[in-house]
């Protein structure tokens, strides 16, 4: 019987999978495959914020940041579940903060490190079929690179295929993060990619841990509640905007009738068949 699994795209599970020191080999392989850095060329990975998720769930875990120092490159990994708007600006701002964070007083600009941000998002951001988009600083017409110190990557989970392709390790990692069933994990396991198989084992172990299962359940419920509240506030704003627009339109029609027929406001509203119980709100604005 297949069981429920914890989802690696859930921020707290993602951090347990990639930031736990016991899984250093998984993180090493993930960075190598995602950034196309040969595995043996990565000599050192430092996790700037290795703290694991506490028992208490709160808003500060709505977004996840894993900051790394990889061979003297600054790397930030972020996973974002819900689209809260302006993500292009937020992710660019995060890159800029990372880029300037390491320059100490008195150092020259040449000592700034290459900064790479990896944004894994559970929504579509670009109008293309590709799940991976990579940005750098280039001249608009000649496409000449200004500097190699800027790299911003986006991985859109909604565009990931379900069928594993062993030759595309970037997509395999995204399929692992996007997996929602034990069947999907088993398909990934059958690709015989060593690091992916190790990651599948870790996810299955976490799925068998009742404490982690409960943490994941509570966290997922919190994210659903937040997404619902955000949707409701947007819909309410739309409704209020439509009502205000309708009121302005009716006021214009009332004023036009009053002017063209030289009549009073009540008569104009009667001609427009505006219900008696609604007429008072228009009288206040005339």
Buried (B, 14 or more C-beta within 10 A) or exposed (E): EEEEBBBBBBBBBBBBBBBBEEBEEBBBBBBBBBBEBEEEEBEEBEBBEEEEBEEEBEEEBBBBBBBBBBBEBBBBBBBBBBBBEEBBEBBBEBBEEBBEBBEEEEEEEEEBBBBBBBBBBBEEBEEEEEBBBEBEEEEEEEEEEEEEBBBBBBBBBEBBEEEBEEEBBBBBBBBBBBBEEBEBBEBBBEBEBEBBBBBBBBBBEBBEEEEBBEBBEBBBEBBEEBBEEBEEEEEEEEEEEEEEEEBEEBBEBBBEBBEEEEBEBBEBBEEEEBEEEEBEEBEEEE
